Amino acid sequence: MSNSDSKVVVITGCSSGIGFVTAVEFSKNDFTVFPTMRNLSKKNELEEELDNSEDILQLDVTDYASIDNTISQIKNKFGRIDILVNNAGYALFGSFEDTSIDEFKQQMETNFFGTVRLMKKVIPIMKKNNSGKIINISSIAGMSGFPFMPSYVSSSFALEGLTESLRYELKKFNIQLSLIEIGGVRTKFLDNKILSKDALKNTDYSKSMGNYLDMLENIFKNTITPDIIAEKIVEFSNLDILEPRYVIGEDVQQIINQKKILSPLDYEKYILDFMLNGIIE
Ligand SMILES: NC(=O)c1ccc[n+]([C@@H]2O[C@H](COP(=O)([O-])OP(=O)(O)OC[C@H]3O[C@@H](n4cnc5c(N)ncnc54)[C@H](OP(=O)(O)O)[C@@H]3O)[C@@H](O)[C@H]2O)c1
């Protein structure tokens, strides 16, 4: 749906999962939505769900030229971007020792610097209009450490710090930022995971790492579906004031509550006993 009064939304990573359903949800609620994806050959399914399929644009968050091109197109057409949803990302699994520096950097390039690049380009546009909302899809891995995904956890913690900090800087321009804290959500997230090259080689960590992945596969069978996240994102986009973070999912809320009330050592024991439950050698 595109009309001159409706708010203009840009979302990254819409070929599947949370980005896909969030694009559809915004469209159903009469926003002018520009879903983006790095590979447009994946756009057919989303095209069928949207009125304006020409609004699906190419954008790779690791490629500044592609960001520049797409955001400039939208700016030239509408003169504004009201809402930016930074959603694109993937999880790299592998112990710290089994993850190379290049693999570590690649994870940061997508999950952290991808959002940095988008915000560099979109904030000046929002500033001109003295208005804007930036919703960064984060993770419980941005609020708590977990083993065997140190680069993913680091990128999530970095995103949390950046978002919290920019809230102070951008307040006077009426640009609000918020983090969406999610745990397991049934998308292609686990299928799309990347294993570090050495992750399952016979290292000191491979057995625990294999157990950890099996545990996650099991947990993901019973997690919430992405439409719940999409509905909330649209709901938050309609609020006058955004909170710094929104927790979605009982699993995440429970972990955050425990971290608040337990001592740091007792919290570690809680994660080891209730989540990891003997799987780490
Ligand atoms: N699902 C969960 O349990 C969970 C939990 C915590 C946080 N999250 C976060 O939620 C976000 C969405 O994930 P999801 O669950 O919807 O998983 P998903 O189905 O795997 O979707 C991830 C999306 O990100 C895109 N992407 C990856 N690298 C990109 C790049 N360089 N440029 C542009 N797009 C790129 C993927 O595109 P391609 O199809 O081209 O690969 C895909 O569209 C991610 O940031 C993830 O870290 C998810």
The ligand as a MOL file (V3000), in Angstrom:
LIG
                    3D

  0  0  0     0  0            999 V3000
M  V30 BEGIN CTAB
M  V30 COUNTS 48 52 0 0 0
M  V30 BEGIN ATOM
M  V30 1 N 14.5430 -16.6170 15.1020 0
M  V30 2 C 15.1290 -16.4820 16.2780 0
M  V30 3 O 15.0150 -17.3380 17.1390 0
M  V30 4 C 15.9020 -15.2390 16.5980 0
M  V30 5 C 16.3060 -15.0650 17.9230 0
M  V30 6 C 16.9940 -13.9150 18.2650 0
M  V30 7 C 17.2550 -12.9620 17.3020 0
M  V30 8 N 16.8570 -13.1810 16.0100 0 CHG=1
M  V30 9 C 17.1830 -12.1550 15.0270 0
M  V30 10 O 16.0490 -11.8690 14.2360 0
M  V30 11 C 16.4690 -11.3940 12.9620 0
M  V30 12 C 15.6550 -12.0800 11.8830 0
M  V30 13 O 15.9680 -13.4440 11.8570 0
M  V30 14 P 14.8920 -14.5660 11.5080 0
M  V30 15 O 14.6070 -15.2930 12.7560 0
M  V30 16 O 13.7560 -14.0070 10.7520 0 CHG=-1
M  V30 17 O 15.7760 -15.5510 10.6030 0
M  V30 18 P 15.7960 -15.8260 9.0250 0
M  V30 19 O 14.4980 -16.4250 8.5970 0
M  V30 20 O 17.0430 -16.5920 8.8150 0
M  V30 21 O 15.9180 -14.3810 8.3600 0
M  V30 22 C 17.1120 -13.6650 8.3350 0
M  V30 23 C 17.0430 -12.6480 7.2220 0
M  V30 24 O 18.2650 -11.8540 7.2400 0
M  V30 25 C 18.7270 -11.8010 5.9050 0
M  V30 26 N 20.1510 -11.4720 5.8020 0
M  V30 27 C 21.2290 -12.1410 6.2610 0
M  V30 28 N 22.3610 -11.4940 5.9180 0
M  V30 29 C 21.9820 -10.4030 5.2140 0
M  V30 30 C 22.6750 -9.3470 4.5780 0
M  V30 31 N 24.0200 -9.2850 4.5500 0
M  V30 32 N 21.9600 -8.3510 3.9790 0
M  V30 33 C 20.6080 -8.3940 3.9610 0
M  V30 34 N 19.8990 -9.3900 4.5140 0
M  V30 35 C 20.5770 -10.3820 5.1310 0
M  V30 36 C 18.4000 -13.1610 5.3080 0
M  V30 37 O 18.5010 -13.0980 3.8990 0
M  V30 38 P 18.9370 -14.3530 2.9710 0
M  V30 39 O 17.6670 -15.1170 2.7030 0
M  V30 40 O 19.4950 -13.7250 1.7570 0
M  V30 41 O 19.9430 -15.1540 3.7500 0
M  V30 42 C 16.9570 -13.2880 5.8280 0
M  V30 43 O 16.0890 -12.5190 5.0270 0
M  V30 44 C 17.9730 -11.6630 12.8690 0
M  V30 45 O 18.6810 -10.4580 13.0660 0
M  V30 46 C 18.2290 -12.6120 14.0220 0
M  V30 47 O 19.5370 -12.4800 14.5480 0
M  V30 48 C 16.1820 -14.2850 15.6460 0
M  V30 END ATOM
M  V30 BEGIN BOND
M  V30 1 1 1 2
M  V30 2 2 2 3
M  V30 3 1 2 4
M  V30 4 1 4 5
M  V30 5 2 4 48
M  V30 6 2 5 6
M  V30 7 1 6 7
M  V30 8 2 7 8
M  V30 9 1 8 9
M  V30 10 1 8 48
M  V30 11 1 9 10
M  V30 12 1 9 46
M  V30 13 1 10 11
M  V30 14 1 11 12
M  V30 15 1 11 44
M  V30 16 1 12 13
M  V30 17 1 13 14
M  V30 18 2 14 15
M  V30 19 1 14 16
M  V30 20 1 14 17
M  V30 21 1 17 18
M  V30 22 2 18 19
M  V30 23 1 18 20
M  V30 24 1 18 21
M  V30 25 1 21 22
M  V30 26 1 22 23
M  V30 27 1 23 24
M  V30 28 1 23 42
M  V30 29 1 24 25
M  V30 30 1 25 26
M  V30 31 1 25 36
M  V30 32 1 26 27
M  V30 33 1 26 35
M  V30 34 2 27 28
M  V30 35 1 28 29
M  V30 36 1 29 30
M  V30 37 2 29 35
M  V30 38 1 30 31
M  V30 39 2 30 32
M  V30 40 1 32 33
M  V30 41 2 33 34
M  V30 42 1 34 35
M  V30 43 1 36 37
M  V30 44 1 36 42
M  V30 45 1 37 38
M  V30 46 2 38 39
M  V30 47 1 38 40
M  V30 48 1 38 41
M  V30 49 1 42 43
M  V30 50 1 44 45
M  V30 51 1 44 46
M  V30 52 1 46 47
M  V30 END BOND
M  V30 END CTAB
M  END
